[in-house]
Amino acid sequence: MRLITHNMLQCHAKNCNSNNFPLQLSQVEIVNQETEFNPMFLRNMLPKLEWNALVKTALQINVTLPTVLPESTTDDLDEEFLKTLHGILLETHILQGAMTCPNCNRVYPIKDGIPNMLLNETEA
Amino acid sequence: MSRPEHKAPPEIFYNDDEARKYTSNSRIQSIQAEMALRALELLNLPENETCFLLDIGCGSGLSGEILDEENHIWVGLDISPSMLQVALDREVEGDLFLQDVGQGIGFRPGTFDGAISISALQWLCNADQQSHNPKSRLNRFFSTLYASLRRGARAIFQFYPENDDQCELIMSVAMRCGFEGGLVVDYPNSKKAKKYYLCLFAGQIPGRQKQQIPQALGEDESEPTGVVYSNQRINERQKVKGKQRRSVKDKDWVLRKKEVARMRGNKEVPLDSKYTGRKRKPKF
């Protein structure tokens, strides 16, 4: 799972509707896979990102991002900055680990890069 | 026609054997690819733009590969671990999730620019466990999907409805969850090439023209291009119309068999005569 997807993911257990984002990562195994750099896609995605959550997640894998998203979200965004973002969002894959919901403490295990989001009967 | 939904729940039906068919069978692959392309066309995404898409029931990633080719970033959900394993082996680009969409999908509001689903929706209409209620599962699925789509985004579902009631159920639940849109039936006059696409719009784009339900293909009785839907053997036998259909084991067949037996030196091959290969009259 790429970090861009993690930034979009929230707990979907029934009755867990608030404070269910971001899912806390633990015991993660990270792998980097190069992909094509696409500045246009990143610019489109910027408004959708939850920046604070991304900064927190990036810290867990030892990458420091500016705590405030640079103001100029249009065309004159720094190429360097977009490249860092690309590396974090699209090239960093979580291979193993677990995600914990900050609200209901439900744990979703990740195996071979595939998070297991199945709920049991009482949670669904 | 047999319906796999009646045999077993999806996570059990799509076992290793069934999953392997999706990599070894070129016919399944080409049909899936064709439907994925058509779904992508119906999504009506802006040209030359990379979008963030959702593939519901992605299976082994056949439809995902089409999205890869069009340069989109996608996330795939499926309930069958075997199918996801095949997707891993094929090294698809998208992120995969093991998920039962009937339990809802957990993505933040406005995440996706579109969603496609190939041959998956009909599975949601089954109650495989005692706790399952198709209507409430559909409701949970459509409401969470609606939330996770950008305003004005489309969701295209290719599916095989079992009957009109099922179609109606799916549509009514989707509409109640806020979706607009309707059903597009491609090649409605063909028995096998007929395909149902449910086109849903998550609201309208502000300041733009109202979205219309796309035009279906083949309504003018044109033939489908691409994968050929025909049963060759049946057609060949039916070609001999007028006179009676020849039986497979006719006189020529018997003579050929006897010839082969003689060449091999088998003992006691009966002689050929005018009675060879004739049907015996019924005895009194």
Interface residues (C-beta under 8 A of the other chain):
Chain A: M1 R2 I4 T5 M8 L9 Q10 C11 H12 K14 N20 F21 T35 N38 M40 F41 N44 M45 K48 E50 L90 D112 G113 I114 P115 N116 M117 L118 L119 E121 E123 A124
Chain B: E49 T50 F52 N71 I73 V75 L77 I79 L84 L88 E93 D95 L96 F97 L98 Q99 D100 G102 Q103 G104 I105 G106 F107 R108 G110 T111 Q129 S131 T144
